[in-house]
C-alpha cells in the first residue's frame, strides 16, 4: 500500500514539474523553442546568396 502511495505521489510531482517547466505559456521551454525557431527561420529567410 505504501509503495502505491509513493508511486502516485511521484507521478503527481512529475506532472506538476512538466506543467510548470515545459508547458508554461510564454516562458516555458516549449515557448522558448518556438520563439528561437521563428527567429532562426526569419534570419535564414533574409539571407541572400
N, C-alpha and C positions, 0 to 999 in steps of 0.2 A: 504494500500500500504506500509506503514511504517513497519507494522508487518511482511509482507512478506520479505522485505529487511533485517530486523534484523534476521529473521529465516535463510535466505540464508547465511548471513554473519557468523552466528554462526555455521552452518553446514560446511562452508569452514574452519573455525578455528579448529573445531573438527577433520576434515580430515587432516589438516596440523599437528596438535598435534599427531595424531595417526601415521602419516608417520614418524615424527621426533623422537618419543619416542619408539614406539613399533616395527615398521618395519624397522628401520635403519639398514643397513648392517654392521655387525661386532660389533657394540656397542649397538644396540637396545636390548630391553627386550627379544625379541624372540631369538636373537643370544645368549644372556646370558643363557637363559633357556636351549637351545640346548647344549651349552658347559657344563653346570653343569650336564645335563642328561648323556652326553657321559662320563664325568669323573666318575659319580656315577656308571654307568654300567661297566666301566673298573675296578673300585675298587671292586665292588661286584663279578665280574668275577674272580678276582685274589684271593678271599678268599678261604681258604682251611678248610675243616671241621675238 
